[in-house]
Amino acid sequence: MSQRDGFGSGFLAGAVVGGVFGGVIGALIASRRDPELLTEEEAELTDSQLEAKKIAAKRRQMKASESESIGIETARRSLEDKIAQLNATIDEVRKQLGNVNGGSPQASNERTLTKDS
């Protein structure tokens, strides 16, 4: 039993010590790199990053305008379809009301006009 209890604490201590040593060695290696090469690499990365950002922004604008125009066209068609459905429904209701009143829709219109005058 005592070996199992010691394993957990030993494993944790080893992980911490290994992390510290790895960090120190990494920092030493990074500090020994040539500073002139670093500035050149950073300048190249900065230029290429700026170009990449410009290209990405242009692509996003093109995609946005294309998707926006497609979205507008889709909405317009959908509205036209709904308007056509509403008109058809209104016509059906007019016909049904005309049949209920016992005459044609024109006769019911004439009755309302004569009552108002």
Backbone as XML, in Angstrom:
<?xml version="1.0"?>
<chain id="A" units="angstrom">
  <residue number="1" name="MET">
    <atom name="N" x="0.798" y="-1.188" z="0.000"/>
    <atom name="CA" x="0.000" y="0.000" z="0.000"/>
    <atom name="C" x="0.846" y="1.260" z="0.000"/>
  </residue>
  <residue number="2" name="SER">
    <atom name="N" x="1.938" y="1.280" z="0.678"/>
    <atom name="CA" x="2.759" y="2.487" z="0.771"/>
    <atom name="C" x="3.394" y="2.826" z="-0.579"/>
  </residue>
  <residue number="3" name="GLN">
    <atom name="N" x="3.647" y="1.814" z="-1.421"/>
    <atom name="CA" x="4.211" y="2.084" z="-2.745"/>
    <atom name="C" x="3.204" y="2.822" z="-3.628"/>
  </residue>
  <residue number="4" name="ARG">
    <atom name="N" x="1.955" y="2.494" z="-3.545"/>
    <atom name="CA" x="0.926" y="3.162" z="-4.341"/>
    <atom name="C" x="0.758" y="4.621" z="-3.904"/>
  </residue>
  <residue number="5" name="ASP">
    <atom name="N" x="0.797" y="4.872" z="-2.640"/>
    <atom name="CA" x="0.672" y="6.246" z="-2.154"/>
    <atom name="C" x="1.861" y="7.079" z="-2.618"/>
  </residue>
  <residue number="6" name="GLY">
    <atom name="N" x="3.033" y="6.544" z="-2.643"/>
    <atom name="CA" x="4.236" y="7.252" z="-3.065"/>
    <atom name="C" x="4.273" y="7.472" z="-4.571"/>
  </residue>
  <residue number="7" name="PHE">
    <atom name="N" x="3.615" y="6.609" z="-5.325"/>
    <atom name="CA" x="3.622" y="6.748" z="-6.786"/>
    <atom name="C" x="2.928" y="8.038" z="-7.226"/>
  </residue>
  <residue number="8" name="GLY">
    <atom name="N" x="1.812" y="8.341" z="-6.684"/>
    <atom name="CA" x="1.056" y="9.535" z="-7.079"/>
    <atom name="C" x="1.835" y="10.813" z="-6.804"/>
  </residue>
  <residue number="9" name="SER">
    <atom name="N" x="2.399" y="10.921" z="-5.627"/>
    <atom name="CA" x="3.144" y="12.137" z="-5.290"/>
    <atom name="C" x="4.439" y="12.219" z="-6.090"/>
  </residue>
  <residue number="10" name="GLY">
    <atom name="N" x="5.099" y="11.081" z="-6.337"/>
    <atom name="CA" x="6.325" y="11.064" z="-7.135"/>
    <atom name="C" x="6.052" y="11.437" z="-8.583"/>
  </residue>
  <residue number="11" name="PHE">
    <atom name="N" x="4.939" y="10.955" z="-9.117"/>
    <atom name="CA" x="4.565" y="11.288" z="-10.486"/>
    <atom name="C" x="4.292" y="12.782" z="-10.629"/>
  </residue>
  <residue number="12" name="LEU">
    <atom name="N" x="3.590" y="13.345" z="-9.681"/>
    <atom name="CA" x="3.275" y="14.766" z="-9.705"/>
    <atom name="C" x="4.546" y="15.604" z="-9.571"/>
  </residue>
  <residue number="13" name="ALA">
    <atom name="N" x="5.433" y="15.231" z="-8.686"/>
    <atom name="CA" x="6.686" y="15.967" z="-8.505"/>
    <atom name="C" x="7.536" y="15.878" z="-9.769"/>
  </residue>
  <residue number="14" name="GLY">
    <atom name="N" x="7.574" y="14.726" z="-10.401"/>
    <atom name="CA" x="8.343" y="14.560" z="-11.635"/>
    <atom name="C" x="7.791" y="15.414" z="-12.762"/>
  </residue>
  <residue number="15" name="ALA">
    <atom name="N" x="6.483" y="15.514" z="-12.842"/>
    <atom name="CA" x="5.865" y="16.333" z="-13.882"/>
    <atom name="C" x="6.200" y="17.806" z="-13.678"/>
  </residue>
  <residue number="16" name="VAL">
    <atom name="N" x="6.175" y="18.265" z="-12.444"/>
    <atom name="CA" x="6.476" y="19.670" z="-12.149"/>
    <atom name="C" x="7.940" y="19.969" z="-12.438"/>
  </residue>
  <residue number="17" name="VAL">
    <atom name="N" x="8.839" y="19.123" z="-11.966"/>
    <atom name="CA" x="10.275" y="19.348" z="-12.186"/>
    <atom name="C" x="10.596" y="19.267" z="-13.678"/>
  </residue>
  <residue number="18" name="GLY">
    <atom name="N" x="10.023" y="18.333" z="-14.384"/>
    <atom name="CA" x="10.248" y="18.215" z="-15.825"/>
    <atom name="C" x="9.742" y="19.435" z="-16.576"/>
  </residue>
  <residue number="19" name="GLY">
    <atom name="N" x="8.611" y="19.974" z="-16.155"/>
    <atom name="CA" x="8.069" y="21.177" z="-16.777"/>
    <atom name="C" x="8.977" y="22.371" z="-16.563"/>
  </residue>
  <residue number="20" name="VAL">
    <atom name="N" x="9.529" y="22.492" z="-15.361"/>
    <atom name="CA" x="10.429" y="23.615" z="-15.068"/>
    <atom name="C" x="11.700" y="23.501" z="-15.901"/>
  </residue>
  <residue number="21" name="PHE">
    <atom name="N" x="12.309" y="22.330" z="-15.918"/>
    <atom name="CA" x="13.532" y="22.152" z="-16.718"/>
    <atom name="C" x="13.263" y="22.368" z="-18.211"/>
  </residue>
  <residue number="22" name="GLY">
    <atom name="N" x="12.174" y="21.868" z="-18.704"/>
    <atom name="CA" x="11.836" y="22.058" z="-20.112"/>
    <atom name="C" x="11.636" y="23.526" z="-20.453"/>
  </residue>
  <residue number="23" name="GLY">
    <atom name="N" x="11.033" y="24.260" z="-19.567"/>
    <atom name="CA" x="10.823" y="25.689" z="-19.781"/>
    <atom name="C" x="12.120" y="26.458" z="-19.801"/>
  </residue>
  <residue number="24" name="VAL">
    <atom name="N" x="13.037" y="26.122" z="-18.894"/>
    <atom name="CA" x="14.333" y="26.812" z="-18.830"/>
    <atom name="C" x="15.141" y="26.527" z="-20.088"/>
  </residue>
  <residue number="25" name="ILE">
    <atom name="N" x="15.165" y="25.284" z="-20.512"/>
    <atom name="CA" x="15.933" y="24.922" z="-21.713"/>
    <atom name="C" x="15.323" y="25.597" z="-22.945"/>
  </residue>
  <residue number="26" name="GLY">
    <atom name="N" x="14.037" y="25.626" z="-23.060"/>
    <atom name="CA" x="13.383" y="26.298" z="-24.179"/>
    <atom name="C" x="13.684" y="27.781" z="-24.209"/>
  </residue>
  <residue number="27" name="ALA">
    <atom name="N" x="13.703" y="28.420" z="-23.051"/>
    <atom name="CA" x="14.010" y="29.850" z="-22.984"/>
    <atom name="C" x="15.451" y="30.116" z="-23.398"/>
  </residue>
  <residue number="28" name="LEU">
    <atom name="N" x="16.366" y="29.254" z="-22.985"/>
    <atom name="CA" x="17.778" y="29.423" z="-23.371"/>
    <atom name="C" x="17.962" y="29.273" z="-24.882"/>
  </residue>
  <residue number="29" name="ILE">
    <atom name="N" x="17.321" y="28.302" z="-25.472"/>
    <atom name="CA" x="17.451" y="28.085" z="-26.918"/>
    <atom name="C" x="16.845" y="29.254" z="-27.690"/>
  </residue>
  <residue number="30" name="ALA">
    <atom name="N" x="15.719" y="29.733" z="-27.241"/>
    <atom name="CA" x="15.063" y="30.848" z="-27.924"/>
    <atom name="C" x="15.883" y="32.134" z="-27.820"/>
  </residue>
  <residue number="31" name="SER">
    <atom name="N" x="16.567" y="32.341" z="-26.702"/>
    <atom name="CA" x="17.347" y="33.565" z="-26.541"/>
    <atom name="C" x="18.632" y="33.541" z="-27.355"/>
  </residue>
  <residue number="32" name="ARG">
    <atom name="N" x="19.121" y="32.382" z="-27.754"/>
    <atom name="CA" x="20.365" y="32.284" z="-28.522"/>
    <atom name="C" x="20.163" y="32.440" z="-30.017"/>
  </residue>
  <residue number="33" name="ARG">
    <atom name="N" x="18.961" y="32.540" z="-30.481"/>
    <atom name="CA" x="18.729" y="32.728" z="-31.914"/>
    <atom name="C" x="19.260" y="34.088" z="-32.332"/>
  </residue>
  <residue number="34" name="ASP">
    <atom name="N" x="19.673" y="34.205" z="-33.586"/>
    <atom name="CA" x="20.259" y="35.436" z="-34.101"/>
    <atom name="C" x="19.192" y="36.530" z="-34.181"/>
  </residue>
  <residue number="35" name="PRO">
    <atom name="N" x="19.400" y="37.674" z="-33.530"/>
    <atom name="CA" x="18.392" y="38.736" z="-33.535"/>
    <atom name="C" x="18.156" y="39.325" z="-34.926"/>
  </residue>
  <residue number="36" name="GLU">
    <atom name="N" x="19.176" y="39.372" z="-35.787"/>
    <atom name="CA" x="18.997" y="39.912" z="-37.130"/>
    <atom name="C" x="18.051" y="39.028" z="-37.949"/>
  </residue>
  <residue number="37" name="LEU">
    <atom name="N" x="18.197" y="37.730" z="-37.824"/>
    <atom name="CA" x="17.310" y="36.814" z="-38.528"/>
    <atom name="C" x="15.874" y="36.971" z="-38.026"/>
  </residue>
  <residue number="38" name="LEU">
    <atom name="N" x="15.730" y="37.195" z="-36.748"/>
    <atom name="CA" x="14.394" y="37.355" z="-36.185"/>
    <atom name="C" x="13.693" y="38.587" z="-36.763"/>
  </residue>
  <residue number="39" name="THR">
    <atom name="N" x="14.397" y="39.701" z="-36.869"/>
    <atom name="CA" x="13.764" y="40.909" z="-37.397"/>
    <atom name="C" x="13.397" y="40.741" z="-38.858"/>
  </residue>
  <residue number="40" name="GLU">
    <atom name="N" x="14.260" y="40.059" z="-39.644"/>
    <atom name="CA" x="13.946" y="39.812" z="-41.057"/>
    <atom name="C" x="12.725" y="38.905" z="-41.186"/>
  </residue>
  <residue number="41" name="GLU">
    <atom name="N" x="12.685" y="37.851" z="-40.368"/>
    <atom name="CA" x="11.552" y="36.929" z="-40.409"/>
    <atom name="C" x="10.261" y="37.640" z="-40.009"/>
  </residue>
  <residue number="42" name="GLU">
    <atom name="N" x="10.354" y="38.503" z="-38.990"/>
    <atom name="CA" x="9.171" y="39.234" z="-38.557"/>
    <atom name="C" x="8.690" y="40.187" z="-39.642"/>
  </residue>
  <residue number="43" name="ALA">
    <atom name="N" x="9.636" y="40.853" z="-40.332"/>
    <atom name="CA" x="9.260" y="41.781" z="-41.401"/>
    <atom name="C" x="8.581" y="41.027" z="-42.549"/>
  </residue>
  <residue number="44" name="GLU">
    <atom name="N" x="9.131" y="39.863" z="-42.921"/>
    <atom name="CA" x="8.530" y="39.060" z="-43.983"/>
    <atom name="C" x="7.142" y="38.582" z="-43.576"/>
  </residue>
  <residue number="45" name="LEU">
    <atom name="N" x="7.024" y="38.125" z="-42.329"/>
    <atom name="CA" x="5.726" y="37.666" z="-41.858"/>
    <atom name="C" x="4.723" y="38.810" z="-41.827"/>
  </residue>
  <residue number="46" name="THR">
    <atom name="N" x="5.169" y="39.981" z="-41.416"/>
    <atom name="CA" x="4.271" y="41.116" z="-41.337"/>
    <atom name="C" x="3.765" y="41.501" z="-42.721"/>
  </residue>
  <residue number="47" name="ASP">
    <atom name="N" x="4.671" y="41.563" z="-43.712"/>
    <atom name="CA" x="4.259" y="41.900" z="-45.073"/>
    <atom name="C" x="3.292" y="40.866" z="-45.629"/>
  </residue>
  <residue number="48" name="SER">
    <atom name="N" x="3.622" y="39.599" z="-45.454"/>
    <atom name="CA" x="2.752" y="38.553" z="-45.991"/>
    <atom name="C" x="1.426" y="38.514" z="-45.237"/>
  </residue>
  <residue number="49" name="GLN">
    <atom name="N" x="1.459" y="38.805" z="-43.944"/>
    <atom name="CA" x="0.222" y="38.824" z="-43.174"/>
    <atom name="C" x="-0.674" y="39.978" z="-43.620"/>
  </residue>
  <residue number="50" name="LEU">
    <atom name="N" x="-0.067" y="41.138" z="-43.900"/>
    <atom name="CA" x="-0.861" y="42.266" z="-44.372"/>
    <atom name="C" x="-1.509" y="41.952" z="-45.710"/>
  </residue>
  <residue number="51" name="GLU">
    <atom name="N" x="-0.743" y="41.347" z="-46.615"/>
    <atom name="CA" x="-1.291" y="40.978" z="-47.918"/>
    <atom name="C" x="-2.404" y="39.944" z="-47.763"/>
  </residue>
  <residue number="52" name="ALA">
    <atom name="N" x="-2.161" y="38.973" z="-46.885"/>
    <atom name="CA" x="-3.170" y="37.935" z="-46.659"/>
    <atom name="C" x="-4.444" y="38.535" z="-46.080"/>
  </residue>
  <residue number="53" name="LYS">
    <atom name="N" x="-4.297" y="39.503" z="-45.175"/>
    <atom name="CA" x="-5.471" y="40.141" z="-44.587"/>
    <atom name="C" x="-6.239" y="40.947" z="-45.627"/>
  </residue>
  <residue number="54" name="LYS">
    <atom name="N" x="-5.505" y="41.637" z="-46.508"/>
    <atom name="CA" x="-6.164" y="42.412" z="-47.555"/>
    <atom name="C" x="-6.942" y="41.499" z="-48.494"/>
  </residue>
  <residue number="55" name="ILE">
    <atom name="N" x="-6.315" y="40.390" z="-48.884"/>
    <atom name="CA" x="-6.973" y="39.443" z="-49.785"/>
    <atom name="C" x="-8.197" y="38.839" z="-49.108"/>
  </residue>
  <residue number="56" name="ALA">
    <atom name="N" x="-8.049" y="38.489" z="-47.837"/>
    <atom name="CA" x="-9.176" y="37.899" z="-47.112"/>
    <atom name="C" x="-10.327" y="38.897" z="-46.992"/>
  </residue>
  <residue number="57" name="ALA">
    <atom name="N" x="-9.996" y="40.168" z="-46.755"/>
    <atom name="CA" x="-11.043" y="41.189" z="-46.639"/>
    <atom name="C" x="-11.779" y="41.362" z="-47.963"/>
  </residue>
  <residue number="58" name="LYS">
    <atom name="N" x="-11.036" y="41.364" z="-49.076"/>
    <atom name="CA" x="-11.673" y="41.488" z="-50.387"/>
    <atom name="C" x="-12.581" y="40.296" z="-50.666"/>
  </residue>
  <residue number="59" name="ARG">
    <atom name="N" x="-12.117" y="39.114" z="-50.307"/>
    <atom name="CA" x="-12.932" y="37.911" z="-50.526"/>
    <atom name="C" x="-14.201" y="37.974" z="-49.702"/>
  </residue>
  <residue number="60" name="ARG">
    <atom name="N" x="-14.071" y="38.420" z="-48.442"/>
    <atom name="CA" x="-15.249" y="38.521" z="-47.596"/>
    <atom name="C" x="-16.255" y="39.514" z="-48.164"/>
  </residue>
  <residue number="61" name="GLN">
    <atom name="N" x="-15.746" y="40.645" z="-48.688"/>
    <atom name="CA" x="-16.645" y="41.636" z="-49.277"/>
    <atom name="C" x="-17.355" y="41.071" z="-50.497"/>
  </residue>
  <residue number="62" name="MET">
    <atom name="N" x="-16.617" y="40.344" z="-51.345"/>
    <atom name="CA" x="-17.224" y="39.764" z="-52.542"/>
    <atom name="C" x="-18.278" y="38.733" z="-52.156"/>
  </residue>
  <residue number="63" name="LYS">
    <atom name="N" x="-17.944" y="37.879" z="-51.180"/>
    <atom name="CA" x="-18.896" y="36.863" z="-50.748"/>
    <atom name="C" x="-20.118" y="37.507" z="-50.116"/>
  </residue>
  <residue number="64" name="ALA">
    <atom name="N" x="-19.894" y="38.560" z="-49.332"/>
    <atom name="CA" x="-21.009" y="39.234" z="-48.673"/>
    <atom name="C" x="-21.934" y="39.865" z="-49.709"/>
  </residue>
  <residue number="65" name="SER">
    <atom name="N" x="-21.366" y="40.518" z="-50.717"/>
    <atom name="CA" x="-22.218" y="41.153" z="-51.723"/>
    <atom name="C" x="-22.961" y="40.107" z="-52.546"/>
  </residue>
  <residue number="66" name="GLU">
    <atom name="N" x="-22.291" y="38.988" z="-52.866"/>
    <atom name="CA" x="-22.961" y="37.924" z="-53.616"/>
    <atom name="C" x="-24.072" y="37.300" z="-52.789"/>
  </residue>
  <residue number="67" name="SER">
    <atom name="N" x="-23.772" y="36.984" z="-51.536"/>
    <atom name="CA" x="-24.779" y="36.346" z="-50.695"/>
    <atom name="C" x="-25.903" y="37.326" z="-50.379"/>
  </residue>
  <residue number="68" name="GLU">
    <atom name="N" x="-25.570" y="38.615" z="-50.269"/>
    <atom name="CA" x="-26.596" y="39.618" z="-50.008"/>
    <atom name="C" x="-27.550" y="39.746" z="-51.188"/>
  </residue>
  <residue number="69" name="SER">
    <atom name="N" x="-27.007" y="39.767" z="-52.394"/>
    <atom name="CA" x="-27.870" y="39.881" z="-53.571"/>
    <atom name="C" x="-28.698" y="38.613" z="-53.760"/>
  </residue>
  <residue number="70" name="ILE">
    <atom name="N" x="-28.109" y="37.470" z="-53.453"/>
    <atom name="CA" x="-28.866" y="36.218" z="-53.535"/>
    <atom name="C" x="-29.966" y="36.215" z="-52.486"/>
  </residue>
  <residue number="71" name="GLY">
    <atom name="N" x="-29.656" y="36.705" z="-51.300"/>
    <atom name="CA" x="-30.649" y="36.762" z="-50.233"/>
    <atom name="C" x="-31.785" y="37.702" z="-50.571"/>
  </residue>
  <residue number="72" name="ILE">
    <atom name="N" x="-31.464" y="38.841" z="-51.161"/>
    <atom name="CA" x="-32.497" y="39.801" z="-51.548"/>
    <atom name="C" x="-33.395" y="39.211" z="-52.624"/>
  </residue>
  <residue number="73" name="GLU">
    <atom name="N" x="-32.785" y="38.550" z="-53.604"/>
    <atom name="CA" x="-33.562" y="37.937" z="-54.686"/>
    <atom name="C" x="-34.473" y="36.840" z="-54.137"/>
  </residue>
  <residue number="74" name="THR">
    <atom name="N" x="-33.962" y="36.033" z="-53.218"/>
    <atom name="CA" x="-34.767" y="34.974" z="-52.609"/>
    <atom name="C" x="-35.938" y="35.572" z="-51.830"/>
  </residue>
  <residue number="75" name="ALA">
    <atom name="N" x="-35.675" y="36.623" z="-51.079"/>
    <atom name="CA" x="-36.744" y="37.262" z="-50.311"/>
    <atom name="C" x="-37.794" y="37.862" z="-51.239"/>
  </residue>
  <residue number="76" name="ARG">
    <atom name="N" x="-37.352" y="38.475" z="-52.333"/>
    <atom name="CA" x="-38.294" y="39.070" z="-53.281"/>
    <atom name="C" x="-39.202" y="38.001" z="-53.884"/>
  </residue>
  <residue number="77" name="ARG">
    <atom name="N" x="-38.604" y="36.888" z="-54.288"/>
    <atom name="CA" x="-39.412" y="35.806" z="-54.874"/>
    <atom name="C" x="-40.391" y="35.232" z="-53.858"/>
  </residue>
  <residue number="78" name="SER">
    <atom name="N" x="-39.922" y="35.083" z="-52.634"/>
    <atom name="CA" x="-40.788" y="34.555" z="-51.585"/>
    <atom name="C" x="-41.969" y="35.486" z="-51.344"/>
  </residue>
  <residue number="79" name="LEU">
    <atom name="N" x="-41.708" y="36.786" z="-51.315"/>
    <atom name="CA" x="-42.796" y="37.750" z="-51.128"/>
    <atom name="C" x="-43.775" y="37.732" z="-52.292"/>
  </residue>
  <residue number="80" name="GLU">
    <atom name="N" x="-43.262" y="37.625" z="-53.507"/>
    <atom name="CA" x="-44.153" y="37.548" z="-54.672"/>
    <atom name="C" x="-45.047" y="36.325" z="-54.592"/>
  </residue>
  <residue number="81" name="ASP">
    <atom name="N" x="-44.482" y="35.188" z="-54.181"/>
    <atom name="CA" x="-45.274" y="33.962" z="-54.042"/>
    <atom name="C" x="-46.362" y="34.136" z="-52.982"/>
  </residue>
  <residue number="82" name="LYS">
    <atom name="N" x="-46.000" y="34.741" z="-51.868"/>
    <atom name="CA" x="-46.975" y="34.935" z="-50.799"/>
    <atom name="C" x="-48.079" y="35.899" z="-51.228"/>
  </residue>
  <residue number="83" name="ILE">
    <atom name="N" x="-47.726" y="36.940" z="-51.953"/>
    <atom name="CA" x="-48.734" y="37.883" z="-52.451"/>
    <atom name="C" x="-49.686" y="37.184" z="-53.406"/>
  </residue>
  <residue number="84" name="ALA">
    <atom name="N" x="-49.136" y="36.330" z="-54.272"/>
    <atom name="CA" x="-49.989" y="35.582" z="-55.202"/>
    <atom name="C" x="-50.935" y="34.659" z="-54.437"/>
  </residue>
  <residue number="85" name="GLN">
    <atom name="N" x="-50.427" y="34.016" z="-53.386"/>
    <atom name="CA" x="-51.283" y="33.151" z="-52.573"/>
    <atom name="C" x="-52.383" y="33.954" z="-51.888"/>
  </residue>
  <residue number="86" name="LEU">
    <atom name="N" x="-52.026" y="35.104" z="-51.349"/>
    <atom name="CA" x="-53.034" y="35.947" z="-50.703"/>
    <atom name="C" x="-54.095" y="36.412" z="-51.682"/>
  </residue>
  <residue number="87" name="ASN">
    <atom name="N" x="-53.688" y="36.810" z="-52.878"/>
    <atom name="CA" x="-54.660" y="37.238" z="-53.895"/>
    <atom name="C" x="-55.603" y="36.111" z="-54.265"/>
  </residue>
  <residue number="88" name="ALA">
    <atom name="N" x="-55.057" y="34.905" z="-54.408"/>
    <atom name="CA" x="-55.902" y="33.754" z="-54.748"/>
    <atom name="C" x="-56.884" y="33.465" z="-53.614"/>
  </residue>
  <residue number="89" name="THR">
    <atom name="N" x="-56.419" y="33.567" z="-52.386"/>
    <atom name="CA" x="-57.293" y="33.322" z="-51.235"/>
    <atom name="C" x="-58.383" y="34.382" z="-51.148"/>
  </residue>
  <residue number="90" name="ILE">
    <atom name="N" x="-58.023" y="35.626" z="-51.401"/>
    <atom name="CA" x="-59.024" y="36.709" z="-51.389"/>
    <atom name="C" x="-60.083" y="36.474" z="-52.451"/>
  </residue>
  <residue number="91" name="ASP">
    <atom name="N" x="-59.665" y="36.057" z="-53.635"/>
    <atom name="CA" x="-60.630" y="35.771" z="-54.703"/>
    <atom name="C" x="-61.567" y="34.641" z="-54.309"/>
  </residue>
  <residue number="92" name="GLU">
    <atom name="N" x="-61.038" y="33.585" z="-53.688"/>
    <atom name="CA" x="-61.878" y="32.471" z="-53.251"/>
    <atom name="C" x="-62.893" y="32.927" z="-52.210"/>
  </residue>
  <residue number="93" name="VAL">
    <atom name="N" x="-62.449" y="33.741" z="-51.270"/>
    <atom name="CA" x="-63.350" y="34.211" z="-50.216"/>
    <atom name="C" x="-64.441" y="35.087" z="-50.813"/>
  </residue>
  <residue number="94" name="ARG">
    <atom name="N" x="-64.098" y="35.926" z="-51.770"/>
    <atom name="CA" x="-65.101" y="36.758" z="-52.436"/>
    <atom name="C" x="-66.157" y="35.899" z="-53.127"/>
  </residue>
  <residue number="95" name="LYS">
    <atom name="N" x="-65.683" y="34.841" z="-53.783"/>
    <atom name="CA" x="-66.631" y="33.948" z="-54.465"/>
    <atom name="C" x="-67.544" y="33.271" z="-53.453"/>
  </residue>
  <residue number="96" name="GLN">
    <atom name="N" x="-66.980" y="32.808" z="-52.342"/>
    <atom name="CA" x="-67.783" y="32.134" z="-51.323"/>
    <atom name="C" x="-68.786" y="33.088" z="-50.698"/>
  </residue>
  <residue number="97" name="LEU">
    <atom name="N" x="-68.360" y="34.317" z="-50.430"/>
    <atom name="CA" x="-69.289" y="35.287" z="-49.853"/>
    <atom name="C" x="-70.380" y="35.662" z="-50.840"/>
  </residue>
  <residue number="98" name="GLY">
    <atom name="N" x="-70.029" y="35.717" z="-52.103"/>
    <atom name="CA" x="-71.042" y="36.001" z="-53.116"/>
    <atom name="C" x="-72.068" y="34.899" z="-53.182"/>
  </residue>
  <residue number="99" name="ASN">
    <atom name="N" x="-71.637" y="33.651" z="-53.045"/>
    <atom name="CA" x="-72.571" y="32.527" z="-53.065"/>
    <atom name="C" x="-73.433" y="32.510" z="-51.816"/>
  </residue>
  <residue number="100" name="VAL">
    <atom name="N" x="-72.898" y="32.908" z="-50.689"/>
    <atom name="CA" x="-73.652" y="32.921" z="-49.440"/>
    <atom name="C" x="-74.715" y="34.003" z="-49.484"/>
  </residue>
  <residue number="101" name="ASN">
    <atom name="N" x="-74.407" y="35.142" z="-50.054"/>
    <atom name="CA" x="-75.362" y="36.255" z="-50.142"/>
    <atom name="C" x="-76.443" y="36.005" z="-51.191"/>
  </residue>
  <residue number="102" name="GLY">
    <atom name="N" x="-76.297" y="34.981" z="-51.987"/>
    <atom name="CA" x="-77.314" y="34.624" z="-52.954"/>
    <atom name="C" x="-77.177" y="35.336" z="-54.278"/>
  </residue>
  <residue number="103" name="GLY">
    <atom name="N" x="-76.074" y="35.874" z="-54.562"/>
    <atom name="CA" x="-75.892" y="36.562" z="-55.835"/>
    <atom name="C" x="-74.427" y="36.550" z="-56.225"/>
  </residue>
  <residue number="104" name="SER">
    <atom name="N" x="-74.168" y="37.231" z="-57.294"/>
    <atom name="CA" x="-72.792" y="37.312" z="-57.749"/>
    <atom name="C" x="-72.058" y="38.363" z="-56.916"/>
  </residue>
  <residue number="105" name="PRO">
    <atom name="N" x="-70.744" y="38.364" z="-56.929"/>
    <atom name="CA" x="-69.990" y="39.368" z="-56.172"/>
    <atom name="C" x="-70.307" y="40.779" z="-56.632"/>
  </residue>
  <residue number="106" name="GLN">
    <atom name="N" x="-70.689" y="40.958" z="-57.901"/>
    <atom name="CA" x="-71.018" y="42.290" z="-58.388"/>
    <atom name="C" x="-72.321" y="42.782" z="-57.766"/>
  </residue>
  <residue number="107" name="ALA">
    <atom name="N" x="-73.270" y="41.878" z="-57.586"/>
    <atom name="CA" x="-74.548" y="42.257" z="-56.996"/>
    <atom name="C" x="-74.347" y="42.699" z="-55.554"/>
  </residue>
  <residue number="108" name="SER">
    <atom name="N" x="-73.504" y="42.031" z="-54.810"/>
    <atom name="CA" x="-73.270" y="42.429" z="-53.427"/>
    <atom name="C" x="-72.583" y="43.785" z="-53.364"/>
  </residue>
  <residue number="109" name="ASN">
    <atom name="N" x="-71.718" y="44.082" z="-54.345"/>
    <atom name="CA" x="-71.090" y="45.400" z="-54.396"/>
    <atom name="C" x="-72.123" y="46.486" z="-54.670"/>
  </residue>
  <residue number="110" name="GLU">
    <atom name="N" x="-73.075" y="46.193" z="-55.555"/>
    <atom name="CA" x="-74.107" y="47.168" z="-55.879"/>
    <atom name="C" x="-75.008" y="47.424" z="-54.694"/>
  </residue>
  <residue number="111" name="ARG">
    <atom name="N" x="-75.324" y="46.378" z="-53.906"/>
    <atom name="CA" x="-76.165" y="46.547" z="-52.731"/>
    <atom name="C" x="-75.500" y="47.464" z="-51.716"/>
  </residue>
  <residue number="112" name="THR">
    <atom name="N" x="-74.199" y="47.301" z="-51.502"/>
    <atom name="CA" x="-73.522" y="48.148" z="-50.521"/>
    <atom name="C" x="-73.481" y="49.584" z="-50.994"/>
  </residue>
  <residue number="113" name="LEU">
    <atom name="N" x="-73.393" y="49.781" z="-52.314"/>
    <atom name="CA" x="-73.347" y="51.141" z="-52.824"/>
    <atom name="C" x="-74.700" y="51.822" z="-52.668"/>
  </residue>
  <residue number="114" name="THR">
    <atom name="N" x="-75.761" y="51.083" z="-52.871"/>
    <atom name="CA" x="-77.090" y="51.699" z="-52.775"/>
    <atom name="C" x="-77.463" y="51.979" z="-51.325"/>
  </residue>
  <residue number="115" name="LYS">
    <atom name="N" x="-77.015" y="51.171" z="-50.419"/>
    <atom name="CA" x="-77.323" y="51.397" z="-49.008"/>
    <atom name="C" x="-76.601" y="52.644" z="-48.493"/>
  </residue>
  <residue number="116" name="ASP">
    <atom name="N" x="-75.400" y="52.878" z="-48.976"/>
    <atom name="CA" x="-74.626" y="54.020" z="-48.484"/>
    <atom name="C" x="-75.159" y="55.327" z="-49.018"/>
  </residue>
  <residue number="117" name="SER">
    <atom name="N" x="-75.731" y="55.354" z="-50.226"/>
    <atom name="CA" x="-76.126" y="56.631" z="-50.820"/>
    <atom name="C" x="-77.433" y="57.132" z="-50.365"/>
  </residue>
</chain>
